[in-house]
Amino acid sequence: MAATLSLILPFVWEAAPRGLRPPRSCPVTNQWGWSKRSRPRPLPGKLRDPTTLSLEPAGRSCWDEPLRIAVRGLTPEQPVTLRTALSDEKAVLFRAHARYRADAGGELDLARAPALGGSFAGLEPMGLLWALEPDRPLWRLLKRDVQTPFVLELEVLDGHEPDGGRLLARAVHERHFLPPGVRRVPVRAGRVRATLFLPLEPGPYPGIIDLFGVGGGLLEYRASLLAGKGFAVMALAYYNYDDLPKGMDTMRMEYFEEAVNYLLSHPEVKGPGIGLFGISKGGELGLAMASFLKGITAAVIINGSVAAVGGTIYYKDESVPPVSILKDRVKMTKDGLMDIVDGLQSPLVESKSFIPVERSDTTFLFLVSQDDHNWKSEFYANEASKRLQAHGKEKPQIICYAEAGHYIEPPYFPLCKAGIHLLVSANITFGGEPKAHAMAQVDVWQQLQAFFHKQLGDKN
């Protein structure tokens, strides 16, 4: 059993991680603004064991790993509030809280005790992570440097007031994105700009290319976590990074073909084919890669489009033009956000924009959020399936998730329900309900691993 981390009050802020210390010119406070000077002293009375907050695994864990949270040393049926805080790499604070009641023995185990309200309710052992909300509106939690962890603060307060209860216990826990032993290898080969993540032991391992959406740049956190499951995973940049094109007006499959060939030729990658994994714009490009290129055995498409969107896809002397944007079908929500789900012309109307998936011999898994307001992901998956079957190809598996939004992340990331869309240059709604979305993310993570292990095999 993993060791148990127990931090007992009183604590001193000077021992906190450097990035979490308050300015020296200010009263000594924690992230919630609780002053050491104003903190009530323990109430007089019979001495008892101090309250302890324990986490398993202790001290650190990978972001996609469940965290067991327990409190001991409470009075029988004592009401308490647990709260969490995390600062991202832009110093934006994310917070969550939930109200609980100890059992008859004065203990509280979040794996058994339901939350009585707060940021969520019910039996949600990881709710204090997936329910985190940013202090800055319309802000998405991202991890750009996988070599450093997020530092999660947890506190236990007496009573059911998240900002006024007496502080009983506190713990700090590191959530890492680079699993133990996973090797991070920057790739700059020919035109390819990427990062390859390899498991600890020498391969060869099944290879996977990971593609993100319209945010651009090079995001590595999904690839790094997946490499810890026994895959050689290459996070691939395709625009707005290093010397790559700054925009998405044209997407040339030759660049992606070079990336596929690089991964297939790597000595720690087993053949005869590789997998690819794309979300949003990355899902659209994943379908195009599987349609035009060789060497792709399996593809997971998460909320991807079956049509070219926002730019033309080229391969040699062929092209797939983007579907038209229907501005008159864009709506505004009561919160002043754009709802663009109906804002693209159907590829059934503009058939030249339909990516020719019927050419592909790839085995597909479509993972679909049914409350996706970025575009019609379920419609696109079903139309891709129809076209594949109409041409005698294998029927793809489609798994749908009710009330899940557009941005499916690794487990325990909070829902990004709305935010800036770079193609629209405005804030839009992405859809989703926090609890259902959190459940979908856990299942998606399991489904894609099982799919890739089945289709690509394991380490030789």
C-alpha positions as CSV (number, residue, x, y, z in Angstrom):
1,M,0.0,0.0,0.0
2,A,1.3,3.5,-0.8
3,A,2.6,5.5,2.0
4,T,0.2,8.0,3.6
5,L,0.9,11.8,3.6
6,S,-0.3,13.5,6.7
7,L,0.1,17.2,7.3
8,I,-1.0,18.4,10.7
9,L,-1.8,22.0,11.7
10,P,-0.4,24.4,12.5
11,F,1.4,24.9,9.2
12,V,3.8,27.7,8.1
13,W,3.4,29.4,4.7
14,E,7.2,29.8,4.5
15,A,7.4,26.0,3.8
16,A,5.0,26.3,0.8
17,P,6.2,26.0,-2.8
18,R,7.8,29.2,-3.9
19,G,5.2,29.9,-6.5
20,L,2.4,29.7,-3.9
21,R,3.9,32.0,-1.3
22,P,2.2,35.4,-0.7
23,P,4.2,38.6,-1.2
24,R,6.2,39.5,1.8
25,S,4.6,43.0,2.0
26,C,1.2,41.4,2.5
27,P,-0.3,39.7,5.6
28,V,0.6,36.0,5.5
29,T,-2.3,34.3,3.8
30,N,-3.0,31.2,1.8
31,Q,-4.6,31.0,-1.6
32,W,-8.1,31.6,-0.2
33,G,-7.0,34.7,1.7
34,W,-7.0,33.2,5.2
35,S,-4.6,35.1,7.5
36,K,-2.5,33.3,10.0
37,R,-3.0,36.1,12.4
38,S,-6.8,36.0,12.1
39,R,-7.1,32.2,12.2
40,P,-9.1,31.1,15.3
41,R,-7.2,29.2,17.9
42,P,-8.3,25.6,18.7
43,L,-11.3,25.6,21.0
44,P,-10.6,24.6,24.6
45,G,-11.8,21.3,25.8
46,K,-10.8,17.7,26.0
47,L,-7.6,16.9,24.0
48,R,-8.0,14.5,21.2
49,D,-6.0,13.3,18.3
50,P,-5.3,16.0,15.7
51,T,-7.1,16.1,12.5
52,T,-5.1,14.7,9.6
53,L,-5.6,14.8,5.8
54,S,-4.2,11.8,4.0
55,L,-3.7,11.3,0.3
56,E,-2.9,8.1,-1.5
57,P,-0.6,8.0,-3.5
58,A,1.4,10.2,-1.1
59,G,3.1,13.3,-2.2
60,R,2.8,12.9,-5.9
61,S,0.9,11.1,-8.6
62,C,0.3,11.3,-12.4
63,W,-2.6,13.5,-13.5
64,D,-4.6,10.6,-14.9
65,E,-4.2,8.6,-11.7
66,P,-7.1,8.5,-9.1
67,L,-6.3,10.1,-5.8
68,R,-7.7,8.7,-2.6
69,I,-8.6,11.5,-0.1
70,A,-9.4,10.8,3.5
71,V,-9.7,12.8,6.8
72,R,-9.1,11.3,10.2
73,G,-9.4,12.7,13.8
74,L,-12.7,14.4,13.4
75,T,-15.6,14.1,15.9
76,P,-18.4,11.7,15.1
77,E,-20.6,13.1,12.3
78,Q,-18.7,16.4,12.3
79,P,-19.6,18.7,9.4
80,V,-16.6,19.8,7.4
81,T,-15.8,21.5,4.1
82,L,-13.0,20.3,1.8
83,R,-11.6,22.7,-0.7
84,T,-8.9,22.5,-3.4
85,A,-6.8,25.1,-5.3
86,L,-4.4,25.0,-8.2
87,S,-2.5,27.7,-10.0
88,D,-1.9,27.1,-13.7
89,E,1.2,28.2,-15.7
90,K,-0.4,31.7,-16.3
91,A,-1.0,32.1,-12.5
92,V,-4.7,31.7,-12.9
93,L,-6.3,30.1,-9.8
94,F,-8.7,27.2,-10.1
95,R,-10.8,26.3,-7.0
96,A,-13.4,23.8,-5.9
97,H,-15.1,22.9,-2.6
98,A,-17.5,20.3,-1.2
99,R,-19.4,19.8,2.1
100,Y,-19.2,16.5,3.9
101,R,-20.0,14.8,7.2
102,A,-17.7,12.5,9.1
103,D,-18.9,9.0,10.0
104,A,-19.6,7.7,13.5
105,G,-15.9,7.0,14.0
106,G,-14.8,10.6,13.1
107,E,-13.4,9.6,9.7
108,L,-14.2,10.7,6.2
109,D,-13.2,8.8,3.1
110,L,-14.3,10.4,-0.2
111,A,-14.4,7.0,-1.8
112,R,-17.4,6.2,0.5
113,A,-18.9,9.5,1.6
114,P,-21.1,11.5,-0.7
115,A,-20.6,15.3,-1.0
116,L,-23.6,17.2,0.5
117,G,-23.2,20.1,-1.9
118,G,-20.7,22.8,-3.0
119,S,-19.0,22.5,-6.4
120,F,-20.7,19.1,-6.8
121,A,-22.8,16.6,-4.9
122,G,-23.0,12.9,-4.5
123,L,-20.3,10.2,-4.4
124,E,-17.5,11.7,-6.4
125,P,-14.1,10.7,-5.1
126,M,-12.3,12.9,-7.7
127,G,-14.8,15.7,-7.7
128,L,-12.4,18.1,-6.0
129,L,-10.3,18.0,-9.2
130,W,-12.7,17.8,-12.1
131,A,-15.0,20.4,-10.5
132,L,-12.2,23.0,-10.4
133,E,-13.3,26.4,-11.8
134,P,-11.0,29.3,-12.8
135,D,-11.1,32.7,-11.2
136,R,-10.7,34.2,-14.7
137,P,-13.9,33.7,-16.8
138,L,-13.7,31.5,-19.9
139,W,-10.3,30.1,-19.1
140,R,-9.2,26.6,-20.0
141,L,-6.8,24.6,-17.9
142,L,-3.8,23.6,-20.1
143,K,-0.4,22.1,-19.3
144,R,2.4,23.3,-21.6
145,D,5.5,22.2,-19.7
146,V,5.1,18.5,-18.9
147,Q,8.4,18.5,-17.0
148,T,6.9,20.3,-14.1
149,P,3.8,19.3,-12.1
150,F,0.7,21.2,-11.1
151,V,0.7,21.7,-7.3
152,L,-2.7,21.0,-5.7
153,E,-3.5,22.4,-2.3
154,L,-6.2,20.7,-0.2
155,E,-7.7,22.1,3.0
156,V,-10.2,20.8,5.6
157,L,-12.4,23.4,7.3
158,D,-14.7,22.9,10.3
159,G,-18.4,23.4,9.3
160,H,-20.1,24.0,6.0
161,E,-18.9,27.5,5.2
162,P,-16.2,27.3,2.5
163,D,-14.7,30.7,3.5
164,G,-15.3,30.9,7.2
165,G,-14.6,27.6,8.9
166,R,-11.8,26.9,11.2
167,L,-8.9,25.3,9.4
168,L,-8.3,21.8,10.6
169,A,-5.8,20.3,8.2
170,R,-3.9,21.0,5.0
171,A,-1.9,19.1,2.4
172,V,0.0,19.8,-0.8
173,H,0.1,17.3,-3.6
174,E,2.0,17.3,-6.9
175,R,0.2,16.1,-10.0
176,H,2.7,15.1,-12.7
177,F,2.4,14.7,-16.5
178,L,5.6,12.9,-17.2
179,P,5.2,9.3,-15.8
180,P,8.2,7.8,-14.0
181,G,10.9,6.7,-16.4
182,V,9.1,8.1,-19.6
183,R,11.7,9.6,-21.9
184,R,11.0,13.0,-23.6
185,V,12.8,13.3,-26.9
186,P,12.4,16.6,-28.9
187,V,12.0,15.9,-32.7
188,R,13.3,18.2,-35.4
189,A,13.7,16.0,-38.4
190,G,13.3,17.4,-41.9
191,R,10.2,19.5,-41.6
192,V,8.8,17.6,-38.6
193,R,8.4,19.5,-35.4
194,A,7.3,17.3,-32.5
195,T,8.1,15.6,-29.2
196,L,8.4,11.9,-28.9
197,F,7.7,10.2,-25.6
198,L,9.1,6.7,-25.0
199,P,8.5,4.3,-22.1
200,L,11.3,3.5,-19.7
201,E,12.5,0.1,-21.1
202,P,13.9,-0.2,-24.7
203,G,11.2,-0.9,-27.3
204,P,10.0,-1.4,-29.9
205,Y,6.6,-0.1,-28.8
206,P,3.4,0.5,-30.8
207,G,3.6,4.0,-32.2
208,I,0.9,6.8,-32.0
209,I,0.8,10.3,-33.4
210,D,-1.1,12.8,-31.2
211,L,-2.9,15.8,-32.8
212,F,-4.6,18.7,-31.0
213,G,-7.0,21.3,-32.3
214,V,-6.9,24.9,-33.5
215,G,-4.9,26.3,-30.6
216,G,-1.7,25.6,-32.5
217,G,1.7,25.2,-31.0
218,L,2.9,21.9,-29.4
219,L,0.9,20.4,-26.6
220,E,2.5,17.4,-25.0
221,Y,0.5,16.5,-21.9
222,R,-1.7,13.9,-23.5
223,A,1.2,12.2,-25.3
224,S,3.3,12.1,-22.2
225,L,0.6,10.5,-20.1
226,L,-0.2,7.9,-22.8
227,A,3.4,6.9,-23.1
228,G,3.2,5.7,-19.5
229,K,0.7,3.1,-20.8
230,G,3.2,1.3,-23.0
231,F,3.1,3.3,-26.2
232,A,5.7,5.4,-28.2
233,V,3.7,8.6,-28.6
234,M,4.6,11.6,-30.7
235,A,2.9,14.9,-30.0
236,L,2.9,16.6,-33.4
237,A,2.8,20.3,-34.1
238,Y,1.3,21.4,-37.4
239,Y,1.0,25.2,-37.3
240,N,2.0,28.2,-35.2
241,Y,5.1,26.6,-33.8
242,D,8.8,27.1,-34.5
243,D,9.2,27.5,-38.2
244,L,5.9,25.9,-39.2
245,P,3.2,28.0,-41.0
246,K,1.5,30.6,-38.8
247,G,-2.0,29.9,-40.0
248,M,-4.3,27.0,-41.1
249,D,-5.3,28.2,-44.6
250,T,-3.6,25.2,-46.2
251,M,-2.9,21.8,-44.7
252,R,-0.5,19.8,-46.8
253,M,-0.6,16.1,-46.1
254,E,3.0,15.7,-47.2
255,Y,4.1,17.2,-43.9
256,F,2.0,14.6,-42.0
257,E,3.3,11.9,-44.3
258,E,6.8,12.8,-43.3
259,A,5.8,12.5,-39.6
260,V,4.3,9.1,-40.2
261,N,7.4,7.9,-42.0
262,Y,9.6,9.3,-39.2
263,L,7.7,7.4,-36.5
264,L,7.6,4.2,-38.6
265,S,11.3,4.2,-39.1
266,H,12.2,4.9,-35.5
267,P,14.1,1.9,-34.0
268,E,11.8,1.9,-30.9
269,V,8.6,1.8,-32.8
270,K,7.1,-1.5,-34.0
271,G,5.3,-1.9,-37.3
272,P,3.9,-2.5,-39.7
273,G,1.6,0.5,-39.0
274,I,1.0,3.1,-36.4
275,G,-2.0,4.7,-34.7
276,L,-3.1,8.3,-34.6
277,F,-5.2,10.1,-32.1
278,G,-6.8,13.5,-32.8
279,I,-9.4,15.8,-31.3
280,S,-11.3,18.6,-32.9
281,K,-9.2,20.0,-35.8
282,G,-6.8,17.2,-35.0
283,G,-9.6,14.7,-35.6
284,E,-10.3,16.2,-39.0
285,L,-6.7,16.0,-39.9
286,G,-6.5,12.5,-38.6
287,L,-9.3,11.5,-40.9
288,A,-7.5,13.1,-43.8
289,M,-4.2,11.4,-42.9
290,A,-6.0,8.0,-42.8
291,S,-7.6,8.7,-46.1
292,F,-4.6,9.9,-48.1
293,L,-1.6,8.3,-46.4
294,K,-0.3,4.7,-45.9
295,G,1.0,3.1,-42.8
296,I,-1.9,4.1,-40.4
297,T,-3.4,1.0,-38.9
298,A,-5.7,2.5,-36.3
299,A,-7.2,6.0,-35.6
300,V,-9.1,7.4,-32.7
301,I,-11.2,10.5,-33.7
302,I,-12.5,12.6,-30.8
303,N,-15.1,15.1,-31.9
304,G,-13.6,15.5,-35.3
305,S,-15.1,16.8,-38.6
306,V,-15.5,14.7,-41.7
307,A,-15.2,17.8,-43.8
308,A,-12.4,20.3,-44.3
309,V,-13.0,23.3,-42.1
310,G,-11.3,26.7,-42.2
311,G,-8.7,25.8,-44.8
312,T,-8.0,23.5,-47.8
313,I,-6.4,20.1,-47.4
314,Y,-3.9,19.2,-50.1
315,Y,-2.2,16.0,-51.0
316,K,-0.1,16.0,-54.2
317,D,-2.4,17.1,-57.0
318,E,-5.6,16.7,-55.0
319,S,-7.4,19.1,-52.7
320,V,-10.4,19.2,-50.3
321,P,-11.8,22.7,-50.0
322,P,-13.4,23.9,-46.7
323,V,-17.1,23.9,-46.2
324,S,-18.9,27.3,-46.3
325,I,-19.5,29.2,-43.0
326,L,-23.2,30.0,-42.5
327,K,-23.0,33.2,-40.4
328,D,-26.8,33.6,-40.4
329,R,-27.1,30.3,-38.5
330,V,-24.9,31.4,-35.6
331,K,-26.9,32.1,-32.5
332,M,-26.2,33.9,-29.2
333,T,-26.7,32.4,-25.8
334,K,-28.3,34.2,-22.9
335,D,-24.8,34.5,-21.5
336,G,-23.6,36.5,-24.6
337,L,-21.7,33.6,-26.1
338,M,-21.8,32.5,-29.7
339,D,-23.3,29.1,-30.4
340,I,-21.8,28.0,-33.7
341,V,-23.0,24.4,-33.8
342,D,-25.1,25.1,-36.9
343,G,-22.6,27.5,-38.5
344,L,-21.1,25.1,-41.0
345,Q,-22.6,23.9,-44.3
346,S,-23.2,20.2,-44.4
347,P,-20.6,18.2,-46.5
348,L,-23.6,16.3,-47.9
349,V,-24.5,19.6,-49.6
350,E,-20.9,20.6,-50.4
351,S,-19.6,17.1,-51.3
352,K,-16.2,18.3,-52.5
353,S,-15.5,19.2,-48.8
354,F,-16.1,15.6,-47.6
355,I,-12.8,14.0,-46.7
356,P,-12.5,10.8,-48.8
357,V,-12.6,8.3,-45.9
358,E,-13.7,5.5,-48.3
359,R,-10.0,5.3,-49.5
360,S,-8.8,4.3,-46.0
361,D,-8.0,0.9,-44.8
362,T,-7.6,2.2,-41.2
363,T,-9.7,0.8,-38.3
364,F,-11.5,3.7,-36.7
365,L,-12.9,4.5,-33.3
366,F,-15.1,7.6,-33.1
367,L,-15.6,9.0,-29.6
368,V,-18.4,11.6,-29.7
369,S,-19.7,14.2,-27.3
370,Q,-23.5,14.6,-27.8
371,D,-23.5,18.1,-26.3
372,D,-20.7,19.3,-28.5
373,H,-21.5,22.9,-29.6
374,N,-18.3,23.4,-31.6
375,W,-19.8,21.5,-34.5
376,K,-21.9,18.4,-35.2
377,S,-19.5,15.7,-34.1
378,E,-22.1,12.9,-33.9
379,F,-23.4,13.7,-37.4
380,Y,-19.9,13.7,-38.8
381,A,-19.1,10.3,-37.2
382,N,-22.2,8.8,-38.5
383,E,-21.7,10.1,-42.0
384,A,-18.1,8.8,-42.0
385,S,-19.4,5.4,-41.0
386,K,-22.0,5.4,-43.7
387,R,-19.5,6.2,-46.4
388,L,-17.0,3.6,-45.2
389,Q,-19.6,0.9,-45.2
390,A,-21.0,2.0,-48.6
391,H,-17.6,1.3,-50.1
392,G,-17.2,-2.1,-48.5
393,K,-15.0,-1.0,-45.6
394,E,-15.1,-2.0,-42.0
395,K,-17.9,-0.5,-39.9
396,P,-16.2,1.8,-37.4
397,Q,-17.1,1.7,-33.7
398,I,-18.8,4.9,-32.5
399,I,-19.2,5.6,-28.7
400,C,-21.4,8.5,-27.7
401,Y,-21.4,10.4,-24.4
402,A,-24.5,12.3,-23.4
403,E,-24.0,15.7,-21.9
404,A,-20.2,15.7,-22.7
405,G,-18.8,18.9,-24.3
406,H,-16.3,19.4,-27.1
407,Y,-13.0,19.4,-25.3
408,I,-12.4,15.8,-24.1
409,E,-9.2,15.7,-22.0
410,P,-7.4,13.1,-20.0
411,P,-9.2,12.2,-16.8
412,Y,-9.9,14.8,-14.1
413,F,-9.3,17.9,-16.2
414,P,-12.1,20.4,-15.4
415,L,-14.7,21.0,-18.1
416,C,-14.0,23.9,-20.5
417,K,-17.6,24.9,-21.2
418,A,-16.9,28.1,-23.1
419,G,-14.0,30.1,-24.3
420,I,-12.2,31.8,-27.3
421,H,-12.4,30.1,-30.7
422,L,-9.5,31.2,-32.9
423,L,-11.3,30.6,-36.2
424,V,-14.3,32.6,-35.0
425,S,-12.3,35.2,-33.0
426,A,-15.0,35.2,-30.4
427,N,-16.0,33.4,-27.2
428,I,-18.2,30.4,-28.0
429,T,-20.0,27.8,-26.0
430,F,-18.4,24.3,-26.2
431,G,-21.2,22.5,-24.3
432,G,-21.1,19.9,-21.7
433,E,-22.2,19.3,-18.1
434,P,-19.3,19.0,-15.5
435,K,-20.2,15.6,-14.0
436,A,-21.2,13.9,-17.2
437,H,-18.2,15.3,-19.0
438,A,-15.9,14.1,-16.2
439,M,-17.3,10.6,-16.5
440,A,-16.8,10.7,-20.3
441,Q,-13.2,11.7,-20.0
442,V,-12.4,8.7,-17.7
443,D,-14.1,6.3,-20.1
444,V,-12.5,7.8,-23.2
445,W,-9.1,7.4,-21.7
446,Q,-9.8,3.7,-21.1
447,Q,-11.4,3.1,-24.4
448,L,-8.6,4.5,-26.5
449,Q,-6.0,2.6,-24.6
450,A,-7.9,-0.7,-25.1
451,F,-8.4,0.1,-28.8
452,F,-4.8,0.9,-29.5
453,H,-3.5,-2.2,-27.6
454,K,-6.0,-4.4,-29.6
455,Q,-5.2,-2.9,-33.0
456,L,-1.4,-2.2,-32.6
457,G,-0.4,-4.9,-30.1
458,D,1.9,-4.5,-27.2
459,K,5.7,-4.2,-26.9
460,N,7.6,-6.9,-28.8
